[in-house]
């Protein structure tokens, strides 16, 4: 676990590499949505459109091409470290937290 993760990842079983869609730089702690289907690609969560599936473990630079990030397969994460999309509502956060739990990501309050 790198030093930046140590502050907000309470426990983790394993790290998994994932493909991120092209876009701006992302910060560790960003809640990710999976595009679904067989693509297995992730992007920053778009509430009402994506299912919250993971949390980014390390910062990722911007790119016009697909890039790679890392997510935990099973983890407990401090809720204060999660980065949500601008304008997300409390109801959308509650739904996303339930979806993360279903993906073996527990969030401490």
Backbone as a printed PyTorch tensor [residue, N CA C, xyz], in Angstrom:
tensor([[[  0.8580,  -1.1760,   0.0000],
         [  0.0000,   0.0000,   0.0000],
         [  0.9040,   1.2390,   0.0000]],

        [[  0.6530,   2.1730,  -0.8980],
         [  1.4980,   3.3680,  -0.9290],
         [  1.0740,   4.3390,   0.1750]],

        [[  1.9380,   5.3110,   0.5390],
         [  1.6390,   6.2090,   1.6650],
         [  0.3320,   6.9850,   1.5080]],

        [[ -0.0400,   7.3740,   0.2820],
         [ -1.2670,   8.1370,   0.1320],
         [ -2.4900,   7.2670,   0.4040]],

        [[ -2.4000,   5.9890,   0.0730],
         [ -3.5150,   5.0870,   0.3540],
         [ -3.6400,   4.7940,   1.8380]],

        [[ -2.5110,   4.7790,   2.5470],
         [ -2.5070,   4.4010,   3.9520],
         [ -3.4440,   5.2720,   4.7840]],

        [[ -3.6400,   6.5080,   4.3740],
         [ -4.4920,   7.4240,   5.1220],
         [ -5.9770,   7.1300,   4.9720]],

        [[ -6.3800,   6.4810,   3.8960],
         [ -7.8180,   6.3070,   3.6790],
         [ -8.2590,   4.8900,   3.3880]],

        [[ -7.3340,   3.9800,   3.0920],
         [ -7.6970,   2.5770,   2.9150],
         [ -7.4240,   1.8810,   4.2340]],

        [[ -8.4790,   1.4280,   4.9040],
         [ -8.3600,   0.8010,   6.2100],
         [ -7.8670,  -0.6370,   6.0720]],

        [[ -8.3710,  -1.3540,   5.0970],
         [ -7.9690,  -2.7280,   4.8590],
         [ -8.2360,  -3.0820,   3.4120]],

        [[ -7.3680,  -3.9350,   2.8550],
         [ -7.5310,  -4.2760,   1.4490],
         [ -6.9730,  -5.6770,   1.2260]],

        [[ -7.6530,  -6.4620,   0.3880],
         [ -7.2050,  -7.8090,   0.0970],
         [ -6.2910,  -7.8510,  -1.1140]],

        [[ -6.6730,  -7.2220,  -2.1970],
         [ -5.8810,  -7.3070,  -3.4190],
         [ -6.1670,  -6.1120,  -4.3150]],

        [[ -5.2240,  -5.8190,  -5.2060],
         [ -5.3540,  -4.7180,  -6.1640],
         [ -5.5670,  -5.3060,  -7.5520]],

        [[ -6.4700,  -4.6860,  -8.3160],
         [ -6.8090,  -5.1830,  -9.6400],
         [ -6.6300,  -4.0590, -10.6570]],

        [[ -5.9340,  -4.3060, -11.7670],
         [ -5.8000,  -3.2730, -12.8020],
         [ -7.0670,  -3.1910, -13.6530]],

        [[ -7.4610,  -1.9730, -14.0120],
         [ -8.6540,  -1.7710, -14.8370],
         [ -8.3610,  -0.7640, -15.9360]],

        [[ -9.1840,  -0.7940, -16.9700],
         [ -9.0870,   0.1610, -18.0730],
         [-10.0180,   1.3420, -17.7850]],

        [[ -9.4770,   2.5370, -17.8820],
         [-10.2520,   3.7620, -17.6920],
         [-10.4500,   4.4190, -19.0510]],

        [[-11.6280,   4.9830, -19.2680],
         [-11.8980,   5.6620, -20.5350],
         [-11.0380,   6.9360, -20.6090]],

        [[-10.7930,   7.4430, -21.8180],
         [-10.0270,   8.6850, -21.9560],
         [-10.7140,   9.8300, -21.2090]],

        [[ -9.9090,  10.7650, -20.7200],
         [-10.4920,  11.9060, -20.0270],
         [ -9.4900,  12.6460, -19.1810]],

        [[ -9.9960,  13.5150, -18.3040],
         [ -9.1210,  14.3290, -17.4600],
         [ -8.4270,  13.4800, -16.3910]],

        [[ -7.4570,  14.0810, -15.7370],
         [ -6.7570,  13.4180, -14.6400],
         [ -7.7580,  13.0530, -13.5410]],

        [[ -7.5110,  11.9280, -12.8860],
         [ -8.3670,  11.4670, -11.7930],
         [ -7.5320,  11.3190, -10.5310]],

        [[ -8.1420,  11.6300,  -9.4070],
         [ -7.4700,  11.5610,  -8.1220],
         [ -7.8650,  10.2910,  -7.3890]],

        [[ -6.9090,   9.7310,  -6.6460],
         [ -7.1960,   8.5640,  -5.8160],
         [ -8.3880,   8.8760,  -4.9180]],

        [[ -9.3070,   7.9180,  -4.8120],
         [-10.5180,   8.1090,  -4.0260],
         [-11.7330,   8.3990,  -4.8870]],

        [[-11.5260,   8.6140,  -6.1900],
         [-12.6390,   8.8730,  -7.1050],
         [-13.5360,   7.6420,  -7.1900]],

        [[-14.8220,   7.8350,  -7.0060],
         [-15.7890,   6.7480,  -7.1460],
         [-15.9720,   6.4950,  -8.6410]],

        [[-15.8310,   5.2260,  -9.0310],
         [-15.9000,   4.8600, -10.4400],
         [-17.1650,   4.0870, -10.7690]],

        [[-17.6560,   4.2940, -11.9630],
         [-18.7610,   3.5050, -12.4960],
         [-18.2210,   2.6060, -13.5960]],

        [[-18.8250,   1.4480, -13.7400],
         [-18.4220,   0.5190, -14.7890],
         [-19.3590,   0.7270, -15.9760]],

        [[-18.7870,   0.7610, -17.1820],
         [-19.6030,   0.9780, -18.3690],
         [-20.5100,  -0.2050, -18.6600]],

        [[-20.2230,  -1.3410, -18.0760],
         [-21.0870,  -2.5020, -18.2470],
         [-20.7950,  -3.2670, -19.5180]],

        [[-21.6540,  -4.2310, -19.7800],
         [-21.4210,  -5.0840, -20.9330],
         [-20.1250,  -5.8520, -20.7690]],

        [[-19.5130,  -6.1720, -21.8690],
         [-18.2710,  -6.9190, -21.8230],
         [-17.0360,  -6.0260, -21.8600]],

        [[-17.2350,  -4.7110, -21.9410],
         [-16.0850,  -3.8150, -22.0640],
         [-15.2200,  -3.8180, -20.8080]],

        [[-15.8440,  -3.8640, -19.6420],
         [-15.0950,  -3.8380, -18.3960],
         [-14.3610,  -2.5320, -18.1610]],

        [[-14.7690,  -1.4730, -18.8540],
         [-14.1080,  -0.1780, -18.7050],
         [-14.7860,   0.6400, -17.6190]],

        [[-13.9920,   1.5090, -16.9950],
         [-14.4730,   2.3340, -15.8960],
         [-14.3080,   3.8030, -16.2400]],

        [[-15.1200,   4.6310, -15.5590],
         [-15.0240,   6.0830, -15.6770],
         [-15.5040,   6.6670, -14.3540]],

        [[-15.2630,   7.9620, -14.1290],
         [-15.8260,   8.5740, -12.9230],
         [-17.3460,   8.3860, -12.9310]],

        [[-17.8950,   8.0600, -11.7900],
         [-19.3180,   7.7730, -11.6620],
         [-20.1860,   8.9040, -12.2080]],

        [[-21.1700,   8.5300, -13.0010],
         [-22.2150,   9.4620, -13.4380],
         [-23.5010,   8.9660, -12.7810]],

        [[-23.9390,   9.6270, -11.6830],
         [-25.1280,   9.1630, -10.9700],
         [-26.3500,   9.0990, -11.8820]],

        [[-27.1340,   8.0570, -11.7170],
         [-28.3230,   7.8670, -12.5240],
         [-28.0380,   7.1930, -13.8540]],

        [[-26.7820,   7.0480, -14.1800],
         [-26.4030,   6.4260, -15.4440],
         [-25.5150,   5.1960, -15.2370]],

        [[-24.6260,   5.2730, -14.2370],
         [-23.6910,   4.1920, -13.9530],
         [-24.0210,   3.5140, -12.6370]],

        [[-23.5230,   2.3130, -12.4860],
         [-23.5470,   1.6170, -11.2090],
         [-22.1820,   1.8470, -10.5750]],

        [[-22.1640,   2.3110,  -9.3260],
         [-20.8890,   2.4970,  -8.6290],
         [-20.2510,   1.1240,  -8.4440]],

        [[-19.0320,   0.9830,  -8.9320],
         [-18.4150,  -0.3410,  -8.9440],
         [-17.0640,  -0.3980,  -8.2540]],

        [[-16.4020,   0.7410,  -8.0630],
         [-15.0450,   0.6960,  -7.5240],
         [-14.6150,   2.0790,  -7.0540]],

        [[-13.4360,   2.1060,  -6.4440],
         [-12.7980,   3.3500,  -6.0150],
         [-11.3620,   3.3210,  -6.5320]],

        [[-10.9490,   4.3880,  -7.1650],
         [ -9.6020,   4.4740,  -7.7250],
         [ -8.5720,   4.5540,  -6.5970]],

        [[ -7.5300,   3.7240,  -6.6700],
         [ -6.5270,   3.6710,  -5.6010],
         [ -5.3780,   4.6580,  -5.7690]],

        [[ -5.0430,   4.9950,  -6.9860],
         [ -3.9130,   5.8920,  -7.2410],
         [ -4.3210,   6.9500,  -8.2660]],

        [[ -3.6790,   8.1080,  -8.1830],
         [ -3.9260,   9.1650,  -9.1700],
         [ -3.5970,   8.6560, -10.5670]],

        [[ -4.3400,   9.1410, -11.5600],
         [ -4.1290,   8.7800, -12.9600],
         [ -4.1280,  10.0710, -13.7740]],

        [[ -3.1610,  10.2080, -14.6640],
         [ -3.0510,  11.4060, -15.4850],
         [ -4.1180,  11.4680, -16.5610]],

        [[ -4.2700,  12.6540, -17.1320],
         [ -5.2350,  12.8290, -18.2240],
         [ -4.7160,  12.1390, -19.4760]],

        [[ -5.6400,  11.7760, -20.3560],
         [ -5.2380,  11.1010, -21.5790],
         [ -6.3600,  11.1600, -22.6050]],

        [[ -5.9690,  11.1950, -23.8820],
         [ -6.9450,  11.1120, -24.9700],
         [ -7.1710,   9.6610, -25.3720]],

        [[ -6.4100,   8.7750, -24.7680],
         [ -6.5300,   7.3410, -25.0490],
         [ -6.9120,   6.6190, -23.7600]],

        [[ -7.2950,   5.3710, -23.8880],
         [ -7.5730,   4.5820, -22.6870],
         [ -6.3210,   4.5530, -21.8250]],

        [[ -6.5310,   4.4510, -20.5340],
         [ -5.4150,   4.3890, -19.5980],
         [ -5.7300,   3.3620, -18.5450]],

        [[ -4.7950,   3.1000, -17.6960],
         [ -4.9860,   2.0460, -16.7030],
         [ -4.9540,   2.6210, -15.3000]],

        [[ -5.7870,   2.0510, -14.4580],
         [ -5.8390,   2.4320, -13.0640],
         [ -5.8870,   1.1820, -12.2170]],

        [[ -5.9160,   1.3830, -10.9130],
         [ -5.9820,   0.2570,  -9.9960],
         [ -7.1440,   0.4480,  -9.0300]],

        [[ -7.8440,  -0.6520,  -8.7780],
         [ -8.9620,  -0.6600,  -7.8310],
         [ -8.7620,  -1.8110,  -6.8580]],

        [[ -9.3500,  -1.7230,  -5.6640],
         [ -9.2840,  -2.8540,  -4.7490],
         [-10.3780,  -3.8750,  -5.0940]],

        [[-10.0620,  -5.1530,  -4.9050],
         [-11.0910,  -6.1820,  -5.1040],
         [-11.9770,  -6.2900,  -3.8760]],

        [[-11.3870,  -6.1820,  -2.7110],
         [-12.1060,  -6.1980,  -1.4430],
         [-11.4110,  -5.1710,  -0.5540]],

        [[-12.1720,  -4.2250,   0.0160],
         [-11.5220,  -3.1950,   0.8270],
         [-12.4990,  -2.5400,   1.7910]],

        [[-11.9230,  -1.9110,   2.7930],
         [-12.6470,  -1.0040,   3.6790],
         [-11.9740,   0.3510,   3.5260]],

        [[-12.7760,   1.3560,   3.2190],
         [-12.2650,   2.6910,   2.8810],
         [-12.9570,   3.7380,   3.7450]],

        [[-12.2110,   4.7440,   4.1480],
         [-12.7910,   5.8560,   4.9150],
         [-13.6800,   6.6920,   3.9810]],

        [[-14.9090,   6.8830,   4.3830],
         [-15.8610,   7.6250,   3.5550],
         [-15.4440,   9.0480,   3.2760]],

        [[-14.7130,   9.6530,   4.1980],
         [-14.2850,  11.0420,   4.0110],
         [-13.3080,  11.1930,   2.8480]],

        [[-12.7210,  10.1020,   2.3960],
         [-11.7390,  10.1530,   1.3110],
         [-12.3670,   9.9940,  -0.0690]],

        [[-13.6360,   9.6200,  -0.1280],
         [-14.2740,   9.4070,  -1.4280],
         [-14.4880,  10.7250,  -2.1570]],

        [[-14.2110,  10.7080,  -3.4370],
         [-14.4200,  11.8920,  -4.2760],
         [-15.6260,  11.6410,  -5.1610]],

        [[-16.6320,  12.4800,  -4.9880],
         [-17.9090,  12.3280,  -5.6860],
         [-18.0070,  13.3120,  -6.8280]],

        [[-18.8350,  13.0050,  -7.8170],
         [-19.0460,  13.9760,  -8.8960],
         [-19.7330,  15.2340,  -8.3620]],

        [[-19.4540,  16.3380,  -8.9930],
         [-20.0730,  17.6000,  -8.5950],
         [-21.5880,  17.4840,  -8.7220]],

        [[-22.2990,  17.9750,  -7.7130],
         [-23.7530,  17.9980,  -7.7540],
         [-24.4330,  16.7080,  -7.3220]],

        [[-23.6680,  15.7070,  -6.8770],
         [-24.2850,  14.4520,  -6.4530],
         [-25.1360,  14.7090,  -5.2030]],

        [[-26.3060,  14.0880,  -5.1480],
         [-27.2180,  14.2760,  -4.0150],
         [-26.9500,  13.2190,  -2.9430]],

        [[-27.4870,  13.4470,  -1.7410],
         [-27.3480,  12.4720,  -0.6600],
         [-28.0110,  11.1500,  -1.0530]],

        [[-29.1220,  11.2170,  -1.7380],
         [-29.8180,  10.0070,  -2.1910],
         [-28.9490,   9.2200,  -3.1800]],

        [[-28.3070,   9.9270,  -4.0950],
         [-27.4280,   9.2650,  -5.0730],
         [-26.2030,   8.6640,  -4.3830]],

        [[-25.6770,   9.3570,  -3.3710],
         [-24.5460,   8.8150,  -2.6160],
         [-24.9500,   7.5380,  -1.8950]],

        [[-26.1290,   7.5520,  -1.2680],
         [-26.5980,   6.3640,  -0.5400],
         [-26.7390,   5.1770,  -1.4860]],

        [[-27.2660,   5.4220,  -2.6660],
         [-27.4040,   4.3510,  -3.6620],
         [-26.0330,   3.8400,  -4.0920]],

        [[-25.1100,   4.7530,  -4.3460],
         [-23.7590,   4.3620,  -4.7690],
         [-23.0370,   3.5890,  -3.6700]],

        [[-23.2110,   3.9860,  -2.4160],
         [-22.5750,   3.2660,  -1.3080],
         [-23.1010,   1.8370,  -1.2090]],

        [[-24.3940,   1.6530,  -1.4460],
         [-24.9650,   0.3010,  -1.4530],
         [-24.3830,  -0.5100,  -2.6170]],

        [[-24.2050,   0.1320,  -3.7480],
         [-23.6240,  -0.5540,  -4.9070],
         [-22.1660,  -0.9290,  -4.6480]],

        [[-21.4220,  -0.0410,  -3.9800],
         [-20.0380,  -0.3670,  -3.6330],
         [-19.9870,  -1.5530,  -2.6710]],

        [[-20.8910,  -1.5770,  -1.6910],
         [-20.9530,  -2.7230,  -0.7610],
         [-21.1640,  -4.0240,  -1.5250]],

        [[-22.0240,  -3.9890,  -2.5410],
         [-22.2820,  -5.1840,  -3.3550],
         [-21.0230,  -5.5910,  -4.1410]],

        [[-20.0910,  -4.6530,  -4.3220],
         [-18.8260,  -4.9370,  -5.0080],
         [-17.6850,  -5.1990,  -4.0210]],

        [[-18.0450,  -5.4750,  -2.7730],
         [-17.0740,  -5.7780,  -1.7080],
         [-16.2160,  -4.5840,  -1.2820]],

        [[-16.7570,  -3.3880,  -1.4340],
         [-16.0870,  -2.1790,  -0.9610],
         [-16.9310,  -1.6130,   0.1880]],

        [[-16.4200,  -1.7710,   1.4090],
         [-17.1160,  -1.2170,   2.5740],
         [-16.5960,   0.1850,   2.8190]],

        [[-17.4910,   1.0860,   3.1350],
         [-17.1130,   2.4680,   3.3890],
         [-17.4290,   2.8100,   4.8330]],

        [[-16.3920,   3.2340,   5.5690],
         [-16.5810,   3.6610,   6.9600],
         [-17.0410,   5.1040,   6.9780]],

        [[-17.9180,   5.3960,   7.8890],
         [-18.3970,   6.7890,   8.0140],
         [-17.5560,   7.5430,   8.9860]]])
